[in-house]
Amino acid sequence: MPDRRLAIEAWENLFRAQHEVFEDIKRDFADSSLQQGEYDVLLTVVRGTEGTEGTARLRDITENMLISQPSVSRLVDKMVTRGLVTKCSDPEDGRGSLVTATEEGVRTFRTLAVEHGRHIAERMSALTNDELRTLTALTQKLRED
């Protein structure tokens, strides 16, 4: 069992670092035509699932986001109205839906993704590549517990 004080200090530092980095990079969405939640949906959809680039199951989108399933469904419906994605029934799961990025959705996502990725890389440049690999391994380990 780790030292309790050390564990709390590490947790607080991790939490504060995540919050500060998030505050910095969320500025990318201030003048964007995409809200951060819409970007997150498109990130999952454009990457696709199970070899279907540009399409993802609604449940996979929900798993990747930190909001409830009904909130994800409302967000996706709003994105359908805006012409960023389409939504149809999943032929393999009668209760599920497939969400596909439209050409407009892909174009809008990729335009923002270039700048957003650059800002993330700049913010994370305080760490060396070895430190980034270590951070990735450690945070993955925390997520698996």
C-alpha positions as semicolon CSV with decimal commas, in nm:
position;residue;x (nm);y (nm);z (nm)
1;M;0,000;0,000;0,000
2;P;0,146;0,340;-0,099
3;D;0,208;0,617;0,151
4;R;-0,127;0,791;0,208
5;R;0,013;1,146;0,207
6;L;0,216;1,081;-0,106
7;A;-0,091;0,932;-0,277
8;I;-0,301;1,238;-0,189
9;E;-0,027;1,478;-0,304
10;A;0,009;1,291;-0,634
11;W;-0,369;1,292;-0,683
12;E;-0,396;1,665;-0,613
13;N;-0,111;1,743;-0,853
14;L;-0,260;1,523;-1,124
15;F;-0,602;1,684;-1,079
16;R;-0,466;2,039;-1,082
17;A;-0,240;1,974;-1,381
18;Q;-0,531;1,825;-1,577
19;H;-0,750;2,122;-1,490
20;E;-0,486;2,379;-1,588
21;V;-0,401;2,206;-1,917
22;F;-0,771;2,170;-1,996
23;E;-0,830;2,542;-1,930
24;D;-0,545;2,631;-2,168
25;I;-0,653;2,413;-2,456
26;K;-1,027;2,477;-2,430
27;R;-0,954;2,823;-2,571
28;D;-0,928;2,649;-2,909
29;F;-1,308;2,629;-2,909
30;A;-1,380;2,994;-2,822
31;D;-1,388;3,113;-3,184
32;S;-1,461;2,776;-3,343
33;S;-1,780;2,665;-3,514
34;L;-1,756;2,348;-3,301
35;Q;-1,822;2,319;-2,931
36;Q;-1,582;2,098;-2,740
37;G;-1,844;1,824;-2,701
38;E;-1,911;1,825;-3,074
39;Y;-1,537;1,798;-3,139
40;D;-1,520;1,499;-2,904
41;V;-1,808;1,328;-3,087
42;L;-1,642;1,389;-3,423
43;L;-1,307;1,267;-3,288
44;T;-1,464;0,929;-3,210
45;V;-1,670;0,917;-3,530
46;V;-1,391;1,022;-3,768
47;R;-1,161;0,760;-3,617
48;G;-1,440;0,506;-3,652
49;T;-1,482;0,177;-3,473
50;E;-1,416;-0,179;-3,577
51;G;-1,266;-0,082;-3,914
52;T;-1,543;0,156;-4,011
53;E;-1,364;0,489;-4,057
54;G;-1,606;0,778;-4,033
55;T;-1,872;0,581;-3,844
56;A;-1,910;0,486;-3,477
57;R;-2,176;0,329;-3,264
58;L;-2,357;0,570;-3,035
59;R;-2,257;0,356;-2,735
60;D;-1,887;0,391;-2,833
61;I;-1,924;0,768;-2,847
62;T;-2,087;0,764;-2,503
63;E;-1,802;0,552;-2,360
64;N;-1,546;0,810;-2,479
65;M;-1,723;1,110;-2,330
66;L;-1,766;1,225;-1,973
67;I;-2,137;1,300;-2,002
68;S;-2,447;1,082;-1,970
69;Q;-2,594;0,876;-2,254
70;P;-2,904;1,099;-2,282
71;S;-2,678;1,406;-2,308
72;V;-2,471;1,239;-2,581
73;S;-2,790;1,148;-2,769
74;R;-2,914;1,509;-2,753
75;L;-2,575;1,639;-2,867
76;V;-2,566;1,397;-3,161
77;D;-2,922;1,493;-3,259
78;K;-2,817;1,860;-3,254
79;M;-2,518;1,771;-3,474
80;V;-2,749;1,590;-3,718
81;T;-2,954;1,910;-3,744
82;R;-2,636;2,110;-3,808
83;G;-2,534;1,869;-4,086
84;L;-2,217;1,746;-3,911
85;V;-2,324;1,382;-3,875
86;T;-2,598;1,142;-3,979
87;K;-2,758;0,886;-3,751
88;C;-2,930;0,562;-3,841
89;S;-3,027;0,235;-3,678
90;D;-2,748;-0,015;-3,620
91;P;-2,833;-0,323;-3,829
92;E;-2,639;-0,541;-3,582
93;D;-2,808;-0,396;-3,272
94;G;-3,175;-0,306;-3,303
95;R;-3,157;-0,077;-2,998
96;G;-2,838;0,100;-3,109
97;S;-2,750;0,368;-3,358
98;L;-2,466;0,433;-3,598
99;V;-2,332;0,785;-3,629
100;T;-2,146;0,885;-3,946
101;A;-1,956;1,207;-4,009
102;T;-2,073;1,405;-4,309
103;E;-1,823;1,570;-4,544
104;E;-1,894;1,898;-4,366
105;G;-1,838;1,732;-4,028
106;V;-1,506;1,581;-4,136
107;R;-1,388;1,909;-4,289
108;T;-1,486;2,113;-3,982
109;F;-1,328;1,859;-3,747
110;R;-1,000;1,836;-3,939
111;T;-0,965;2,212;-3,964
112;L;-0,991;2,249;-3,586
113;A;-0,797;1,928;-3,512
114;V;-0,479;2,063;-3,672
115;E;-0,474;2,374;-3,453
116;H;-0,599;2,191;-3,142
117;G;-0,335;1,920;-3,181
118;R;-0,066;2,185;-3,215
119;H;-0,182;2,358;-2,895
120;I;-0,187;2,029;-2,705
121;A;0,166;1,948;-2,824
122;E;0,286;2,297;-2,725
123;R;0,131;2,266;-2,377
124;M;0,280;1,920;-2,327
125;S;0,624;2,033;-2,449
126;A;0,721;2,091;-2,085
127;L;0,781;1,714;-2,083
128;T;1,041;1,514;-2,273
129;N;0,934;1,228;-2,499
130;D;1,045;0,980;-2,232
131;E;0,837;1,167;-1,972
132;L;0,538;1,168;-2,207
133;R;0,571;0,791;-2,251
134;T;0,593;0,749;-1,873
135;L;0,292;0,976;-1,819
136;T;0,094;0,779;-2,076
137;A;0,183;0,448;-1,911
138;L;0,103;0,576;-1,562
139;T;-0,230;0,732;-1,653
140;Q;-0,327;0,419;-1,847
141;K;-0,243;0,211;-1,541
142;L;-0,467;0,434;-1,326
143;R;-0,751;0,396;-1,577
144;E;-0,725;0,016;-1,571
145;D;-0,770;-0,017;-1,195
